[in-house]
């Protein structure tokens, strides 16, 4: 990832702040647009902004519409800040 390019999470946070929304208010706006019984909580917005998770296609479309941005493609696993435990050694050390 280009060092000067914003991550999807940084784009979301910048757009949310530009609109003067809290994470809770953004979650409520997304929930108003969702057509199924699923609910987005504030903590989900936080994880997206920290690049720990990336929204599913349906959520991403609504998020882009509400914020007026394009997030592009999901980041590759190696470009996220989430940590992944892959060996028994790492599991035992946790």
ABEGO torsion letter per residue (X at the ends): XBAABBBAAAAAAAAAAAAGBBAAAAAAAAAAABABABBBBAAAAAAAAAGABBBBAAAAAAAAAAAGBBAEBBBBAAABABBBBABAAAAAAX
